[in-house]
């Protein structure tokens, strides 16, 4: 299992547009991808799940990938969130 812990720096938090891009990216991988915020975790391949977390700015989130392509998945998701300026 691979995991990263990142700080959400977007002033609006993890909002719909970048969340959709991240969910679409996660969906391309076979690995199980989860995002954790506070005591909750959701499947990062579900836009409804990700949006249900209501992640505000300056929040620490943890993303995990587990499966045959976990290395590629975690790297791609981190890169996409940086490109969307959600994380620094």
Biopython code that builds the backbone (N, CA, C, O; Angstrom):
import numpy as np
from Bio.PDB.StructureBuilder import StructureBuilder

atoms = [
    (1, "UNK", "N", (0.846, -1.190, 0.000)),
    (1, "UNK", "CA", (0.000, 0.000, 0.000)),
    (1, "UNK", "C", (0.880, 1.237, 0.000)),
    (1, "UNK", "O", (1.881, 1.304, 0.713)),
    (2, "UNK", "N", (0.495, 2.207, -0.803)),
    (2, "UNK", "CA", (1.177, 3.496, -0.865)),
    (2, "UNK", "C", (0.233, 4.540, -0.298)),
    (2, "UNK", "O", (-0.984, 4.455, -0.464)),
    (3, "UNK", "N", (0.813, 5.530, 0.377)),
    (3, "UNK", "CA", (-0.030, 6.609, 0.887)),
    (3, "UNK", "C", (0.729, 7.916, 0.927)),
    (3, "UNK", "O", (1.952, 7.949, 1.063)),
    (4, "UNK", "N", (-0.034, 9.000, 0.805)),
    (4, "UNK", "CA", (0.513, 10.345, 0.948)),
    (4, "UNK", "C", (-0.416, 11.133, 1.860)),
    (4, "UNK", "O", (-1.623, 10.891, 1.898)),
    (5, "UNK", "N", (0.156, 12.066, 2.586)),
    (5, "UNK", "CA", (-0.619, 13.002, 3.400)),
    (5, "UNK", "C", (-0.296, 14.387, 2.859)),
    (5, "UNK", "O", (0.870, 14.770, 2.759)),
    (6, "UNK", "N", (-1.342, 15.135, 2.509)),
    (6, "UNK", "CA", (-1.155, 16.431, 1.871)),
    (6, "UNK", "C", (-2.050, 17.481, 2.526)),
    (6, "UNK", "O", (-3.025, 17.156, 3.203)),
    (7, "UNK", "N", (-1.697, 18.737, 2.309)),
    (7, "UNK", "CA", (-2.466, 19.864, 2.835)),
    (7, "UNK", "C", (-3.225, 20.521, 1.686)),
    (7, "UNK", "O", (-2.625, 20.882, 0.674)),
    (8, "UNK", "N", (-4.521, 20.675, 1.832)),
    (8, "UNK", "CA", (-5.352, 21.329, 0.818)),
    (8, "UNK", "C", (-5.140, 22.835, 0.951)),
    (8, "UNK", "O", (-5.426, 23.420, 1.996)),
    (9, "UNK", "N", (-4.634, 23.459, -0.121)),
    (9, "UNK", "CA", (-4.326, 24.889, -0.077)),
    (9, "UNK", "C", (-5.270, 25.735, -0.926)),
    (9, "UNK", "O", (-5.234, 26.962, -0.840)),
    (10, "UNK", "N", (-6.107, 25.112, -1.735)),
    (10, "UNK", "CA", (-7.079, 25.878, -2.532)),
    (10, "UNK", "C", (-7.976, 26.651, -1.576)),
    (10, "UNK", "O", (-8.487, 26.074, -0.616)),
    (11, "UNK", "N", (-8.180, 27.957, -1.819)),
    (11, "UNK", "CA", (-9.000, 28.758, -0.905)),
    (11, "UNK", "C", (-10.426, 28.242, -0.734)),
    (11, "UNK", "O", (-11.074, 28.532, 0.272)),
    (12, "UNK", "N", (-10.916, 27.482, -1.705)),
    (12, "UNK", "CA", (-12.279, 26.948, -1.634)),
    (12, "UNK", "C", (-12.282, 25.518, -1.103)),
    (12, "UNK", "O", (-13.347, 24.945, -0.876)),
    (13, "UNK", "N", (-11.119, 24.946, -0.906)),
    (13, "UNK", "CA", (-11.026, 23.560, -0.464)),
    (13, "UNK", "C", (-11.041, 22.626, -1.664)),
    (13, "UNK", "O", (-10.774, 23.048, -2.789)),
    (14, "UNK", "N", (-11.349, 21.375, -1.426)),
    (14, "UNK", "CA", (-11.433, 20.399, -2.518)),
    (14, "UNK", "C", (-12.839, 20.484, -3.092)),
    (14, "UNK", "O", (-13.744, 19.775, -2.654)),
    (15, "UNK", "N", (-13.011, 21.357, -4.072)),
    (15, "UNK", "CA", (-14.336, 21.612, -4.643)),
    (15, "UNK", "C", (-14.573, 20.756, -5.890)),
    (15, "UNK", "O", (-13.707, 19.983, -6.299)),
    (16, "UNK", "N", (-15.742, 20.903, -6.477)),
    (16, "UNK", "CA", (-16.230, 19.981, -7.515)),
    (16, "UNK", "C", (-15.308, 19.825, -8.720)),
    (16, "UNK", "O", (-15.057, 18.698, -9.149)),
    (17, "UNK", "N", (-14.804, 20.906, -9.270)),
    (17, "UNK", "CA", (-14.017, 20.797, -10.499)),
    (17, "UNK", "C", (-12.748, 19.964, -10.297)),
    (17, "UNK", "O", (-12.562, 18.979, -11.011)),
    (18, "UNK", "N", (-11.866, 20.318, -9.354)),
    (18, "UNK", "CA", (-10.670, 19.483, -9.193)),
    (18, "UNK", "C", (-10.984, 18.093, -8.644)),
    (18, "UNK", "O", (-10.270, 17.133, -8.932)),
    (19, "UNK", "N", (-12.041, 17.989, -7.861)),
    (19, "UNK", "CA", (-12.419, 16.663, -7.345)),
    (19, "UNK", "C", (-12.819, 15.753, -8.501)),
    (19, "UNK", "O", (-12.479, 14.570, -8.503)),
    (20, "UNK", "N", (-13.537, 16.291, -9.479)),
    (20, "UNK", "CA", (-13.941, 15.504, -10.636)),
    (20, "UNK", "C", (-12.726, 15.033, -11.425)),
    (20, "UNK", "O", (-12.676, 13.884, -11.863)),
    (21, "UNK", "N", (-11.756, 15.907, -11.605)),
    (21, "UNK", "CA", (-10.536, 15.534, -12.330)),
    (21, "UNK", "C", (-9.801, 14.427, -11.579)),
    (21, "UNK", "O", (-9.334, 13.468, -12.193)),
    (22, "UNK", "N", (-9.697, 14.550, -10.261)),
    (22, "UNK", "CA", (-9.017, 13.539, -9.450)),
    (22, "UNK", "C", (-9.768, 12.208, -9.465)),
    (22, "UNK", "O", (-9.149, 11.148, -9.559)),
    (23, "UNK", "N", (-11.088, 12.259, -9.373)),
    (23, "UNK", "CA", (-11.905, 11.044, -9.406)),
    (23, "UNK", "C", (-11.745, 10.332, -10.753)),
    (23, "UNK", "O", (-11.613, 9.109, -10.802)),
    (24, "UNK", "N", (-11.758, 11.094, -11.831)),
    (24, "UNK", "CA", (-11.576, 10.505, -13.160)),
    (24, "UNK", "C", (-10.205, 9.854, -13.283)),
    (24, "UNK", "O", (-10.075, 8.789, -13.886)),
    (25, "UNK", "N", (-9.184, 10.487, -12.716)),
    (25, "UNK", "CA", (-7.834, 9.914, -12.754)),
    (25, "UNK", "C", (-7.777, 8.628, -11.938)),
    (25, "UNK", "O", (-7.206, 7.632, -12.383)),
    (26, "UNK", "N", (-8.367, 8.646, -10.751)),
    (26, "UNK", "CA", (-8.364, 7.458, -9.890)),
    (26, "UNK", "C", (-9.070, 6.290, -10.570)),
    (26, "UNK", "O", (-8.675, 5.135, -10.409)),
    (27, "UNK", "N", (-10.113, 6.600, -11.327)),
    (27, "UNK", "CA", (-10.891, 5.570, -12.002)),
    (27, "UNK", "C", (-10.134, 4.831, -13.088)),
    (27, "UNK", "O", (-10.563, 3.761, -13.519)),
    (28, "UNK", "N", (-9.014, 5.381, -13.537)),
    (28, "UNK", "CA", (-8.222, 4.750, -14.593)),
    (28, "UNK", "C", (-7.319, 3.636, -14.073)),
    (28, "UNK", "O", (-6.715, 2.902, -14.854)),
    (29, "UNK", "N", (-7.231, 3.516, -12.756)),
    (29, "UNK", "CA", (-6.329, 2.538, -12.159)),
    (29, "UNK", "C", (-7.106, 1.375, -11.558)),
    (29, "UNK", "O", (-8.252, 1.526, -11.134)),
    (30, "UNK", "N", (-6.462, 0.212, -11.530)),
    (30, "UNK", "CA", (-7.087, -0.980, -10.959)),
    (30, "UNK", "C", (-7.034, -0.967, -9.435)),
    (30, "UNK", "O", (-7.865, -1.591, -8.775)),
    (31, "UNK", "N", (-6.057, -0.255, -8.879)),
    (31, "UNK", "CA", (-5.878, -0.212, -7.424)),
    (31, "UNK", "C", (-7.083, 0.407, -6.732)),
    (31, "UNK", "O", (-7.819, 1.203, -7.313)),
    (32, "UNK", "N", (-7.262, 0.018, -5.475)),
    (32, "UNK", "CA", (-8.266, 0.665, -4.625)),
    (32, "UNK", "C", (-7.667, 1.982, -4.157)),
    (32, "UNK", "O", (-6.558, 2.012, -3.623)),
    (33, "UNK", "N", (-8.399, 3.065, -4.356)),
    (33, "UNK", "CA", (-7.925, 4.398, -3.987)),
    (33, "UNK", "C", (-8.908, 4.992, -2.987)),
    (33, "UNK", "O", (-10.108, 5.068, -3.251)),
    (34, "UNK", "N", (-8.390, 5.413, -1.836)),
    (34, "UNK", "CA", (-9.248, 6.003, -0.804)),
    (34, "UNK", "C", (-8.680, 7.346, -0.372)),
    (34, "UNK", "O", (-7.472, 7.578, -0.405)),
    (35, "UNK", "N", (-9.596, 8.225, 0.035)),
    (35, "UNK", "CA", (-9.199, 9.494, 0.618)),
    (35, "UNK", "C", (-9.777, 9.549, 2.024)),
    (35, "UNK", "O", (-10.938, 9.207, 2.250)),
    (36, "UNK", "N", (-8.939, 9.990, 2.970)),
    (36, "UNK", "CA", (-9.309, 10.067, 4.383)),
    (36, "UNK", "C", (-9.301, 11.523, 4.821)),
    (36, "UNK", "O", (-8.354, 12.262, 4.550)),
    (37, "UNK", "N", (-10.376, 11.927, 5.504)),
    (37, "UNK", "CA", (-10.468, 13.256, 6.087)),
    (37, "UNK", "C", (-11.146, 13.110, 7.438)),
    (37, "UNK", "O", (-12.251, 12.577, 7.540)),
    (38, "UNK", "N", (-10.477, 13.586, 8.466)),
    (38, "UNK", "CA", (-10.922, 13.386, 9.851)),
    (38, "UNK", "C", (-11.074, 11.882, 10.090)),
    (38, "UNK", "O", (-10.122, 11.143, 9.837)),
    (39, "UNK", "N", (-12.195, 11.406, 10.553)),
    (39, "UNK", "CA", (-12.346, 9.976, 10.822)),
    (39, "UNK", "C", (-13.034, 9.229, 9.683)),
    (39, "UNK", "O", (-13.339, 8.043, 9.814)),
    (40, "UNK", "N", (-13.282, 9.915, 8.566)),
    (40, "UNK", "CA", (-14.005, 9.289, 7.457)),
    (40, "UNK", "C", (-13.061, 8.913, 6.319)),
    (40, "UNK", "O", (-12.041, 9.564, 6.092)),
    (41, "UNK", "N", (-13.424, 7.851, 5.613)),
    (41, "UNK", "CA", (-12.717, 7.504, 4.386)),
    (41, "UNK", "C", (-13.752, 7.165, 3.324)),
    (41, "UNK", "O", (-14.806, 6.599, 3.615)),
    (42, "UNK", "N", (-13.428, 7.525, 2.082)),
    (42, "UNK", "CA", (-14.319, 7.217, 0.967)),
    (42, "UNK", "C", (-13.490, 6.725, -0.213)),
    (42, "UNK", "O", (-12.283, 6.953, -0.297)),
    (43, "UNK", "N", (-14.176, 6.046, -1.111)),
    (43, "UNK", "CA", (-13.567, 5.595, -2.346)),
    (43, "UNK", "C", (-13.311, 6.815, -3.219)),
    (43, "UNK", "O", (-14.241, 7.565, -3.517)),
    (44, "UNK", "N", (-12.068, 7.025, -3.631)),
    (44, "UNK", "CA", (-11.742, 8.205, -4.424)),
    (44, "UNK", "C", (-12.224, 8.076, -5.867)),
    (44, "UNK", "O", (-12.068, 9.005, -6.659)),
    (45, "UNK", "N", (-12.797, 6.950, -6.205)),
    (45, "UNK", "CA", (-13.360, 6.780, -7.545)),
    (45, "UNK", "C", (-14.826, 7.207, -7.579)),
    (45, "UNK", "O", (-15.481, 7.088, -8.614)),
    (46, "UNK", "N", (-15.341, 7.701, -6.460)),
    (46, "UNK", "CA", (-16.737, 8.138, -6.350)),
    (46, "UNK", "C", (-16.795, 9.639, -6.089)),
    (46, "UNK", "O", (-16.390, 10.102, -5.023)),
    (47, "UNK", "N", (-17.296, 10.396, -7.058)),
    (47, "UNK", "CA", (-17.391, 11.846, -6.869)),
    (47, "UNK", "C", (-18.323, 12.184, -5.710)),
    (47, "UNK", "O", (-18.056, 13.120, -4.955)),
    (48, "UNK", "N", (-19.404, 11.438, -5.562)),
    (48, "UNK", "CA", (-20.322, 11.700, -4.449)),
    (48, "UNK", "C", (-19.635, 11.452, -3.110)),
    (48, "UNK", "O", (-19.837, 12.200, -2.154)),
    (49, "UNK", "N", (-18.826, 10.404, -3.046)),
    (49, "UNK", "CA", (-18.092, 10.112, -1.819)),
    (49, "UNK", "C", (-17.112, 11.217, -1.472)),
    (49, "UNK", "O", (-17.067, 11.681, -0.332)),
    (50, "UNK", "N", (-16.323, 11.641, -2.463)),
    (50, "UNK", "CA", (-15.326, 12.693, -2.229)),
    (50, "UNK", "C", (-16.003, 13.990, -1.826)),
    (50, "UNK", "O", (-15.560, 14.651, -0.887)),
    (51, "UNK", "N", (-17.073, 14.365, -2.523)),
    (51, "UNK", "CA", (-17.758, 15.617, -2.204)),
    (51, "UNK", "C", (-18.436, 15.557, -0.836)),
    (51, "UNK", "O", (-18.582, 16.581, -0.168)),
    (52, "UNK", "N", (-18.849, 14.359, -0.419)),
    (52, "UNK", "CA", (-19.521, 14.217, 0.874)),
    (52, "UNK", "C", (-18.595, 14.544, 2.045)),
    (52, "UNK", "O", (-19.064, 14.835, 3.145)),
    (53, "UNK", "N", (-17.284, 14.495, 1.812)),
    (53, "UNK", "CA", (-16.335, 14.813, 2.887)),
    (53, "UNK", "C", (-16.307, 16.312, 3.192)),
    (53, "UNK", "O", (-15.969, 16.703, 4.309)),
    (54, "UNK", "N", (-16.657, 17.152, 2.219)),
    (54, "UNK", "CA", (-16.673, 18.604, 2.448)),
    (54, "UNK", "C", (-15.328, 19.129, 2.916)),
    (54, "UNK", "O", (-15.255, 19.817, 3.934)),
    (55, "UNK", "N", (-14.271, 18.817, 2.195)),
    (55, "UNK", "CA", (-12.905, 19.140, 2.631)),
    (55, "UNK", "C", (-12.623, 20.631, 2.411)),
    (55, "UNK", "O", (-12.556, 21.087, 1.270)),
    (56, "UNK", "N", (-12.456, 21.396, 3.507)),
    (56, "UNK", "CA", (-12.179, 22.835, 3.379)),
    (56, "UNK", "C", (-10.681, 23.110, 3.198)),
    (56, "UNK", "O", (-9.851, 22.209, 3.317)),
    (57, "UNK", "N", (-10.360, 24.364, 2.912)),
    (57, "UNK", "CA", (-8.966, 24.760, 2.773)),
    (57, "UNK", "C", (-8.211, 24.563, 4.091)),
    (57, "UNK", "O", (-8.801, 24.584, 5.171)),
    (58, "UNK", "N", (-6.918, 24.374, 3.976)),
    (58, "UNK", "CA", (-6.016, 24.161, 5.113)),
    (58, "UNK", "C", (-6.316, 22.867, 5.874)),
    (58, "UNK", "O", (-6.019, 22.754, 7.063)),
    (59, "UNK", "N", (-6.900, 21.904, 5.183)),
    (59, "UNK", "CA", (-7.190, 20.599, 5.788)),
    (59, "UNK", "C", (-6.141, 19.591, 5.351)),
    (59, "UNK", "O", (-5.671, 19.614, 4.214)),
    (60, "UNK", "N", (-5.787, 18.720, 6.260)),
    (60, "UNK", "CA", (-4.862, 17.646, 5.933)),
    (60, "UNK", "C", (-5.687, 16.424, 5.532)),
    (60, "UNK", "O", (-6.591, 16.003, 6.252)),
    (61, "UNK", "N", (-5.356, 15.866, 4.370)),
    (61, "UNK", "CA", (-6.031, 14.657, 3.908)),
    (61, "UNK", "C", (-4.979, 13.590, 3.630)),
    (61, "UNK", "O", (-3.812, 13.889, 3.378)),
    (62, "UNK", "N", (-5.425, 12.341, 3.685)),
    (62, "UNK", "CA", (-4.535, 11.218, 3.389)),
    (62, "UNK", "C", (-5.151, 10.454, 2.230)),
    (62, "UNK", "O", (-6.352, 10.187, 2.211)),
    (63, "UNK", "N", (-4.315, 10.108, 1.269)),
    (63, "UNK", "CA", (-4.764, 9.342, 0.108)),
    (63, "UNK", "C", (-3.973, 8.039, 0.087)),
    (63, "UNK", "O", (-2.747, 8.042, 0.198)),
    (64, "UNK", "N", (-4.690, 6.929, -0.058)),
    (64, "UNK", "CA", (-4.024, 5.626, -0.106)),
    (64, "UNK", "C", (-4.385, 4.912, -1.403)),
    (64, "UNK", "O", (-5.485, 5.061, -1.935)),
    (65, "UNK", "N", (-3.436, 4.140, -1.890)),
    (65, "UNK", "CA", (-3.643, 3.302, -3.068)),
    (65, "UNK", "C", (-3.132, 1.915, -2.733)),
    (65, "UNK", "O", (-2.035, 1.758, -2.196)),
    (66, "UNK", "N", (-3.932, 0.912, -3.051)),
    (66, "UNK", "CA", (-3.527, -0.463, -2.795)),
    (66, "UNK", "C", (-3.941, -1.331, -3.974)),
    (66, "UNK", "O", (-5.120, -1.417, -4.318)),
    (67, "UNK", "N", (-2.952, -1.973, -4.586)),
    (67, "UNK", "CA", (-3.238, -2.839, -5.722)),
    (67, "UNK", "C", (-2.049, -2.937, -6.650)),
    (67, "UNK", "O", (-0.957, -2.462, -6.339)),
    (68, "UNK", "N", (-2.275, -3.557, -7.791)),
    (68, "UNK", "CA", (-1.174, -3.870, -8.699)),
    (68, "UNK", "C", (-0.525, -2.647, -9.337)),
    (68, "UNK", "O", (0.639, -2.711, -9.731)),
    (69, "UNK", "N", (-1.248, -1.537, -9.450)),
    (69, "UNK", "CA", (-0.666, -0.323, -10.043)),
    (69, "UNK", "C", (-0.643, 0.845, -9.048)),
    (69, "UNK", "O", (-0.805, 2.005, -9.428)),
    (70, "UNK", "N", (-0.440, 0.515, -7.771)),
    (70, "UNK", "CA", (-0.514, 1.533, -6.709)),
    (70, "UNK", "C", (0.530, 2.633, -6.857)),
    (70, "UNK", "O", (0.249, 3.794, -6.559)),
    (71, "UNK", "N", (1.738, 2.281, -7.315)),
    (71, "UNK", "CA", (2.791, 3.301, -7.469)),
    (71, "UNK", "C", (2.390, 4.356, -8.496)),
    (71, "UNK", "O", (2.507, 5.558, -8.256)),
    (72, "UNK", "N", (1.915, 3.877, -9.647)),
    (72, "UNK", "CA", (1.489, 4.803, -10.698)),
    (72, "UNK", "C", (0.274, 5.607, -10.262)),
    (72, "UNK", "O", (0.182, 6.801, -10.550)),
    (73, "UNK", "N", (-0.658, 4.963, -9.572)),
    (73, "UNK", "CA", (-1.888, 5.624, -9.146)),
    (73, "UNK", "C", (-1.601, 6.766, -8.174)),
    (73, "UNK", "O", (-2.109, 7.872, -8.359)),
    (74, "UNK", "N", (-0.804, 6.519, -7.151)),
    (74, "UNK", "CA", (-0.543, 7.557, -6.146)),
    (74, "UNK", "C", (0.213, 8.728, -6.768)),
    (74, "UNK", "O", (-0.054, 9.886, -6.447)),
    (75, "UNK", "N", (1.155, 8.422, -7.655)),
    (75, "UNK", "CA", (1.922, 9.486, -8.313)),
    (75, "UNK", "C", (1.019, 10.331, -9.206)),
    (75, "UNK", "O", (1.117, 11.558, -9.204)),
    (76, "UNK", "N", (0.148, 9.686, -9.964)),
    (76, "UNK", "CA", (-0.743, 10.409, -10.882)),
    (76, "UNK", "C", (-1.722, 11.291, -10.119)),
    (76, "UNK", "O", (-1.951, 12.438, -10.503)),
    (77, "UNK", "N", (-2.295, 10.772, -9.055)),
    (77, "UNK", "CA", (-3.280, 11.544, -8.290)),
    (77, "UNK", "C", (-2.621, 12.748, -7.618)),
    (77, "UNK", "O", (-3.180, 13.844, -7.608)),
    (78, "UNK", "N", (-1.433, 12.536, -7.057)),
    (78, "UNK", "CA", (-0.723, 13.661, -6.438)),
    (78, "UNK", "C", (-0.404, 14.728, -7.483)),
    (78, "UNK", "O", (-0.581, 15.918, -7.225)),
    (79, "UNK", "N", (0.059, 14.314, -8.649)),
    (79, "UNK", "CA", (0.397, 15.254, -9.719)),
    (79, "UNK", "C", (-0.836, 16.032, -10.187)),
    (79, "UNK", "O", (-0.758, 17.238, -10.423)),
    (80, "UNK", "N", (-1.949, 15.354, -10.317)),
    (80, "UNK", "CA", (-3.186, 16.010, -10.766)),
    (80, "UNK", "C", (-3.666, 17.030, -9.731)),
    (80, "UNK", "O", (-4.082, 18.131, -10.092)),
    (81, "UNK", "N", (-3.611, 16.671, -8.459)),
    (81, "UNK", "CA", (-4.038, 17.617, -7.419)),
    (81, "UNK", "C", (-3.120, 18.833, -7.370)),
    (81, "UNK", "O", (-3.576, 19.945, -7.103)),
    (82, "UNK", "N", (-1.830, 18.630, -7.626)),
    (82, "UNK", "CA", (-0.902, 19.773, -7.704)),
    (82, "UNK", "C", (-1.202, 20.627, -8.918)),
    (82, "UNK", "O", (-1.213, 21.854, -8.830)),
    (83, "UNK", "N", (-1.446, 19.984, -10.060)),
    (83, "UNK", "CA", (-1.741, 20.727, -11.290)),
    (83, "UNK", "C", (-3.031, 21.538, -11.162)),
    (83, "UNK", "O", (-3.153, 22.613, -11.750)),
    (84, "UNK", "N", (-3.991, 21.021, -10.394)),
    (84, "UNK", "CA", (-5.252, 21.722, -10.157)),
    (84, "UNK", "C", (-5.126, 22.768, -9.048)),
    (84, "UNK", "O", (-6.093, 23.456, -8.719)),
    (85, "UNK", "N", (-3.928, 22.879, -8.478)),
    (85, "UNK", "CA", (-3.622, 23.827, -7.396)),
    (85, "UNK", "C", (-4.442, 23.594, -6.136)),
    (85, "UNK", "O", (-4.731, 24.522, -5.380)),
    (86, "UNK", "N", (-4.816, 22.310, -5.924)),
    (86, "UNK", "CA", (-5.542, 21.935, -4.712)),
    (86, "UNK", "C", (-4.555, 21.732, -3.565)),
    (86, "UNK", "O", (-4.829, 22.087, -2.419)),
    (87, "UNK", "N", (-3.398, 21.150, -3.900)),
    (87, "UNK", "CA", (-2.341, 20.937, -2.909)),
    (87, "UNK", "C", (-1.079, 21.627, -3.409)),
    (87, "UNK", "O", (-0.940, 21.890, -4.603)),
    (88, "UNK", "N", (-0.166, 21.918, -2.496)),
    (88, "UNK", "CA", (1.083, 22.586, -2.877)),
    (88, "UNK", "C", (2.149, 21.581, -3.241)),
    (88, "UNK", "O", (3.266, 21.965, -3.586)),
]
sb = StructureBuilder()
sb.init_structure("model")
sb.init_model(0)
sb.init_chain("A")
sb.init_seg("    ")
for serial, (resi, resn, name, xyz) in enumerate(atoms, 1):
    if name == "N":
        sb.init_residue(resn, " ", resi, " ")
    sb.init_atom(name, np.array(xyz, "f"), 0.0, 1.0, " ", f" {name:<3s}", serial, name[0])
structure = sb.get_structure()
